[in-house]
Amino acid sequence: MALIGYARISTGEQSLEPQIMVLKEAGCRAIHEETGSGGDSSRPVLARLVREIAPGDTLVIARLDRLARSLSHLLEVIDALDARGAHFRSLGDPVETTTPQGRFGLQVLGAAAELERALIRERTKAGLRAARAAGRIGGNPGLRSRDRDAIRKNVLARDEVFMERLSESATAWVPILRRNRPQRDWATVTDMVNAALPHHAAQWSEARLKRAAQRYVREGMLEASILGRAPRQTVDDRLLSIVAAIAGREPRPTLREIAARLEELRERTPRGAAKWPLSSVKILVDRATAQGLISQT
């Protein structure tokens, strides 16, 4: 039932001390510090904290703006904590999940977020209707007229965004591809990538992973052999690969955590059961370790 603090500043020129002082006064045993924009969704310290917080612990922040980039992001983080059995508390705002009053405040925020989304949708629709009535058509005029230069710029811009997103997530999928392709088929490797992802992270599809690999091969960032044909896989090989991917996460999960992740991924036991006994998980972990799929260090 520990209080875990999180403090964030946007730039190195700011000071974390005011937040740290408030969090210490509130009784936080540990305080995780991060420097990064509130509009940046890929904050590794926060992501790791939400992923690894223990059931019963409470994530504490000085103010809401230190945690979330938006109301929807705040609710997303709280949902992730709730799924872990953890709680949330903001010292400067009437929002926490450990008291009826705090939960009521959270429900009000949720209702406000839904109202905000509805108003944005209505304003967008009204703006489109008004534009059409005035004879204006939305979109890029150059693209509508099939201008080659406009099309080329649009393609380049889309490609740049695509590469940026791949780069942001490369640490999650590139190492797994290098270790397992083409020895394992694309379906198995996709399952391995998803198994190694944090809870509630967006899942990869087989087609998306192939497309990412093909692009990295074209750029010379992955070996062309990765795209080769894989030998036929058995169900047993697939389970060993998935368990190895889960067990390879940092920090290394326990057998119980591996079992919970397998159930979350809806993987069946070798006998077809939905619930994973720890003995079955240990057998797979031991076999994967013996085959060199899991490091013994």
N, C-alpha and C positions, 0 to 999 in steps of 0.2 A: 504493500500500500504506500509506495514511495511517491514523493512529489518530484517530478523531473522538469527542470526549467529549460526554456528555449528562448534565446535572445538573438536578435538580428539587427544589423545595420546595413544601409545600402552601399556605403563607401568606406574606405579605410580612414577617411578624414573624420568620420563620426566616432563617437565613443559608446562602448557597450556598458560602461560602468553604471549609469543610472538604472538600466534594466537589471543588471546583475545584482545591484544592491537591493532592489525591490524583491527580486526572486529569492535572494538569500533570507530576507526578512520574513518571507512567506513560508520558509522552511524547506526549500528545495535542497535535496542532498547532492544533486548533480545538475550542472547547467551546461547546455550545449550551445556553443556560439557559432554564428555564421555571418559572413559578409556577402550580400547579394541583393539584387533588386527585388522588391516585392512583386514586380510583374514577371519575374522569372519563375516558371513552373518547375524547372529542374534544379531545385535546391537540394544537393546531396545530403547535407546534415539533417535537414528536416525529414527527407524521405527515409533515411536510415533510422531516425528516431521513431517515426510512426511505424515502420516495419518491425522494429525490434523491441518496442516498449512492452513490458510484461503485463499480463492481466492484473487488474486491480490498481496499477499505477496511474498517476494523474499527470498529464502534460500541462504545464503551467506557463503562461506568457504574461508579460507586463500589460500589453494592450493588444487588441485584435489586429491592428495594422502591422504588428510585428510578425504575424503568422501568415495571413492570407493576402493574396493579390486581389481577391474579390469575394463577394458573399458566397457565390457558388463554390469557390475554392475552399472557403472556411467550412462549409457544410460537407464537402468532400473529405477533408481531413478528419472532421469529427466522426463521419461515418466509418472511416478506416480505423480510427481509434476504438469506436464502439465494437467493430468486428473483432478486434483483438481483446475485448473485455477490459479496455482501459478507459480512463475518463479525461475530461478536458476542463480547464478553468482559466479564465482571463481575469487578472487582478483589477484591471481598470474598467471593466465592463460587467454588466449583470448577466454574464453568460458562463455557465458551467453545467456539467452533466451529472453532478453528484447530489444536487438538491432539486426538489420540485420547482422552486422558483427559477433556478437556473435553466432547467429543462423547458419551462414555460417561455423564458426569454429566447431559447433556441428555436422553439416552435414559431414564435413571432418572426424571428429572422428568416426561417424557412418560408413562411407565408409571404414575407416581404420580397424574398427572392423570386418566388413564383409570380407574384404580382408584377415585379420588374420585368421578368421575361415576357409576360402577357402584354404589358404596355409597349415593350419594344417591338413585339410582333405586330401589334395593331398600328403603331406609328409607321412601321415599314410598309405594311399593306396600304395604309392611307396615302403614303408618299408615292407608292407605285401607281395607285389609281389616279391620283392628281396628275402625275407625269404623263400617263397614257391619255388622259382627257385633254391635256395641253399639247398632245402630239409629240411628246418626247419619248424616246425609247432608251432604256437603260443599257449599260454595257459600253465596251470600248468601240468607238466609231471605226477605228482602223480594222478591228477584227470583223465587224459587221460588213465592211466593204471588201474583206479578204485582201487587205493590203499586206504584201509580202513582208515588208519591214516590220509592221506591227505584229504580225504572226511570229516572226523570228524572235522579236524581243519578248513576246509572251512566253514562247517555248523556253527561252533562256532563263527567264525569271522563274518559271515553274521548276525547271531543272535545278536551279540554284537552291530553291527552297527544299526540294527533294533531297539533295546532297547534304544540306544542313541538318535535316531531320535524321538522316542516316548516321551522320557523324555524332550527333547527340546520343544516339542509342548504340553506337558501335561496340562499346565495351560489353554490352549485354549479349550480342550475337556473333561477333567476329571470332572471338576465341573458341566458341563452341563449334563453329563451322570449321575452323582450322584443325581442331582435334578430331572431328567426326565425319567429315566429308572427304572422299566419296565412300568411305567404309560403311556408312549408314545411309538409309534412304531419306529423302526429303521430309516425309511425314514424321519419321522418328526424330530427326534433328529439329524439326519445328516444335515437336512436343518437348524436347530437351530445352530449347530456348525458353519456351513458355514456363516450364517447370522451374527454371532458375530465376524467373522474374520476381520482383517484389509482389506482395499481395495487392490485388486491385489494379495492377498495371495493365495497360492495354495489351491484348494478346496478339501474337503474330499469326498470320495465315500462311499456309505453305506457299501460295502464289506470291505473297508480299516478300517472304524471305528469299525465294528464288530470284525475284526481281532485284532485291538489294544485293544479293551475291553477284548476279550478272553485271550490275553496274560497277561494283567494286573490282571485279575482274577486268572490265574494260578500262578502268582507271589505273590498273596495275597494282591495286591495293590488296588483292587476293590472288592466289595462284589459280591458273586456269583449270588445274586438275580437280578443284573443288566442284566443278560442274559436271564431272564424269558420272557414268552410270554406276549405281550402287548394287552390290550383290543382294540376293533375296534375304529378307530379315524374318526371323521368327518372333512370335509374341514374347517369348522369354527374353530375347535380345533387346527388344523394345523396352520392356519393363526395367531391365538392368540399366539401360541408357538413361531412362527418365530418373530413376533413383540416383544414379551417379550425378546427374545435373543438379538435383536438389541438394544432395549431400556436399556438392562442391561449392555451395554458396558460402560467403563469409558474413558473420561468423558461422562456423560449421553447425548445422542444426542437430538437435537430438533425434533419437528414433521416433519419439512422439510427434515432434514437429514434422518429420518426414512423412509419417503416416497421415497427419492432418493435411499436409500439402497434396498428397496423393488423392485423398478424399475430396479435397477442394477441386482438383483437376478431373474428378470423376473417373479415376482409373480404378479398374476392378482388380481384385486379387487374382492369383493364378487359378483359384477355384471359382472365380466369378462373383465373390462377395463384394459389397460396397464398403464395408467396414474393414480397415486394415489392422490386424493384430500386430503388436510390436515384434513378436517372434518372426512373422513373415517378412517384416521390414528388415530385421537384422540379417536374415538369411540372404536377402538381395544385396544388402550393403556389404556383407562379407564376400559374396561372390563377385560383386563389382570391384571390390578392393583387390581380390586375388587376381582378377583379370587386368588390373592396372587402370581401371576406369576411375578409381578414386585414389587420390594420393594418401599415403599412410602417415605423412608428416602433419 
